[in-house]
Amino acid sequence: MSQPKTFDSSLALLPGPWEHRHVDANGIRFHVAEARPAAPRDAPLVLLLHGFPEYWGSWTNQIPRLAEAGYRVVAPDLRGYGATDKPPRGYDAYTMAADIVGLVRALGERHAHVVGHDLGGILAFAAASFHPKQFRSLTVVSAAHPLRQRAALAVDPRGQLAASKHLLAFQAPYYDRLLEAKDAERVGRLMERWSGPAWRETEDFREYVRMCRTLIQIERSSFCALEAFRWPFRTATGLAGRRFVKLLQQPFDVPTLQVHGDLDTCVLPRTAQGSGRYVRGVYEWRLLRGLGHFPQREAPDAITDEILAWIGRNR
């Protein structure tokens, strides 16, 4: 009889020009990868937030260049992912947005340039709405403002709703077990479907997907990963959901750059582009040709250039 596979979260601790450590924030222990510039004194903090079904390693191509440019760079595993704690609760948008602010404070900073991809971008939008003073700037990659995403699901049935069938599947209480099944092959299929065609054919794609599939199988990771997507559906008509919508309806003043691939089949460009209405401050939109849902992996230099230019303007 074959033994069940075991997975160690230390697999997420990839070697590189960064330091791995743990930070206590908002009641849990976060794993972070951190890189500091040669002259670290008063270096502005850049916080890099990954998406689903990923981990901090989404940003391995960006971390060294940002540190070389004079920034203190921190890429955490989000709550429930990678080598960060996986508590049974706390996957509502309020708590996960508070995680971002808590991390900034736990790192000894008053504010940060925040860069978020996919789920990380959604949470960054929420955190900027709730705690704008903790943001120097916001860069959102491959994500829509939560209210824009919600509206698109309702009014664009052949577009965003059709592209979001996975979100409906995630609501099944047993789907976390299906996500882990057969070495998390469903994770691989989702990532392949969402990726741009050029990156999909590379060894980097295969290795990155392999790591994401492995980490999603660590105890409770699949459950935790899905809970953040279940909360909006569970609370849509309740008091918590109505309060969340009301808070998000107020535009925020944080300078915001939104970067999106024109071939993104997970969050359609037309869905994301409407997010600017929720930003009262400076807002810019970049549509990058030939890229899918993972621009920071598909065209790392182009994305890093965009991030450096934006945070440099808002330093």
N, C-alpha and C positions, 0 to 999 in steps of 0.2 A: 504493500500500500504506500503510495507516494505521500511524502510529508508536505504540509501546506507551506507555501512560500512565506518567508519573512523579509521585511524591508526595514532598513535602518534610516532614520531621518538624516543621519550624518551624510548620507549620499548627496544631500543638497549643498554640502560645504565644498564647493568646487575651489581648487587652488587658483590663485591669480594675484594680480597686484592690488589686493584688498585684504582686509582683516575680517575674520568672522568673530562675532561676539553676540551676546544676548543682552537685551535691554528690557527692563520691567516697565510696562506702561499700561494704563487703563485696566489694571487688574490681571494681566497675563504677561507671559515671557515671550518676547519677540526675538527671533533670530534676525540679524542684520549682517550684510556685507558692507564694509565701510572702507573708503579710500580718501586719504587726505592729500592736499597739495604739498609741494616742497616747502612753502611758507604758510603753515596752517593758521597762523594767528589771524583772527577775525575773518576767516574764509566763510563766505555765505554757504548755508546748507542747501543742498539739492536732494530732495527725497523722491525716490523712484518707486512707483507702485505698479506691481504686475497685475495681470488679468487672469481669467479662467481659461484653461485649466493649468496654469503655469506656476512659477515660483520666482524668486528674486533673480535667477539666472537669465531671465528675459532680457536683462540690461547689461550683460557682460561686455558687450561691444561699446556701450556708452560710458561705463564707469571710468575707465582709464583716461579717456579724452577729457571728460569733465573735470577730473582731478588735476590733470595737467594744465587745464585752463584756470586753475586757482580756486576751485570749489571743493568744499567738503561734501562728499557724495555718500549717501546711505541708501541701500536697496534692501528693504525688509521682505521677509516672507509674511504675507498677510495672515490674519487670524485664521487658523485652520489649515494652513498650507505649509509645505516644506518642513523646516525644522522649528517653526513657531508652535506654541501651544495650540491644542485642539480641544477647547472646552466644549461641553455639550450645548451651551447657549451663547448668545451674544452676536448672532449673525444678522441682526436687524441693522438697517441703515444708520440709525442713530448711534449705536454702539461702535460700528465699524468706522463711521466718520470720526467719532471721538477717539478711536485708535490712532488716527493720523495726527490729530492735535496732541494726543498724549505722547506719541513718539517724538514729535518736535520738542516738546518740553523735557522729556526724559533724556534727550540728547543734549540738553543744556542750552537750547536755542529758544528765542522768542518767536521767530518766524522762519519760513523756508520757501524756496522755490519748489513747488510740487509738480511732478510729472506723473500722470496716471494713464495706464493703458487698459482698455476694456473695463473690467470690474473696477480696477484701480482708478480709472477715469471717472466712472460713475460715483464712486465714493469721494473722489476729490471734488467733484461738482457739489456734492452734498456738504462736505466739510467747508468748502468756500462759502456756501450759503449760511451755514451755522456759525462759522468762526473765521470771518474774513480777515481779521487782524493778524492771524497767524500765517498768512500767505503774502509772500513778496510777489509771486506770479504763479500762474497756473498754465500748464501745458497738458492738453488732453489728446490722447492718441487712440483712434479707433473706438470712440465711445460717444454716446449722445447724452445730453442732460436728461436726468431721470424723467422729467415731465414730458420732454420731447419724445423720448422712447415710448412712454406710456400712450401718448396721443397717437403716435404712428402705428402702434399695434391695433388701435381702434379704428383709424380712418384709412389705413393702407393695407387692406386684406391680401391683395395680390403681391404686395411688396414686402414691407417689414414683418407683417404677421406671418407670411409664408416663410420668410427667412428665419423666423424665430420659433419654428416647430420644436426645437430642442428645449426651449423654455417651458413649453407645455408638457413635454415629456418629463422634465425635471420634477414636476409636481407630484408624480407618482411616488408613494412612500417607499417603494422597493427599488427605485431607480438607482440609488447609490450602489446597490449590489450589482446591478447590471453594468454600471459604469466601470466597476472593478473587474468584471468577468473577462476571461480569456486575455489576461495581461492588459486589461484596460484598452481593448481594441476600439471601443467606442470613442475614447478620447482621441486616438489616432485618426479615426475617420472624420471626427469633427474638425480637427486641426488641418487635415488635408483639404477638406471642403472649403475652409475659410481662407486658406493660404493663397498667395499669388502664384501663378504658374511657374515663374522662373525659380523662385526659392524652393518650390515643391520638389524640384528635381535635384537638389543639392544634398551633399553629405551633412551640411549643417542642419538642414531640415530634419533629416532622419535621426541624427543624434539628439537634437533638441526634443523632438517628439518622443523618442525613447525615454529620455529623462522625465519628461512630464507624465508619461504613462506609468513609469515606475513610482514616482512620488505620489501619484493620486491613489496608489494602492496601500500606502502606509496607513496604519490603523486610524480610522475615523476620517481620513482626509477626504474621501469621496462624499461622505455625509456632510461634512463641514462645507465643502465647496458648493454643494447644492443648496444648502440652507439659505445662503445670501440671496439666491434667486427664488426661493419659495416664499420668503417673508413678504415681498410686495403683493403676491397673489393672495396670501392669507389675510392681509390687512387692508386690501383694496377698498372695502366698504365699511371698515371699522373705524373707531375713533383714532387709533394710532396712524392709520393710513391717511385719513382726512387731515390730521394735524401735520403729517409729513408733507403733503401736497401744499398746504397753506404756507408752511415755512419756505418751501422751495419756490413758491410763486414770486417771492420778492427778489428782484435782480440784485446781484452783488457787484462790488466795485473792484474786484481783483483783476488785474490785467490778464487776459486769457487768450491763448493761442490754441486753435483746434487744428489737428493734423489728421488727415484721413486718406486711405488708399482708395482709388477710384474703382478697384476690383473687389472691394470688401463685400462679401456675401453674408456676413453675420450682422453687422450694423450697416445698413445701406447709407451711402453718402447723403442722400436726400433727407434721411432721418436725422443724421448728425448735424447737418448744416443749419437746421432750424434752432439749434441750441443757443445761438447768439442773442436771442431775445431775452435770455435770462442773465445777461451780463450787462451791467450799467456802465462799467468802465471800458477801457480799451479792449477791443476784440478783433482778432484776425483769424482768417480761415485759409488753410492750405489744402488743396486737393493734389495728391501725388499720383502721377500716372504709372500704371503697370503694377501697382502694389495691392495686396490683399489686406487681411486683418492684422498682420503682424509686421508693420513697417520697421520697427526697431530691429527686427531680425532680417527682414527682407532687403532693406536698404539702410544698413546701420550708419554709414557716413552721412547720408542725406538727413536722417532723423537727428543725429547728433548735431549737425550744422544748424538745423532749425531750433533745437533746444538752446544751444549756445547763443545764437543770435537773440532769441527772445529773452532769456534770463539776463543777457548782457545789457539789453535795452532797459530792463526793469530792476537792475541791481541796486 
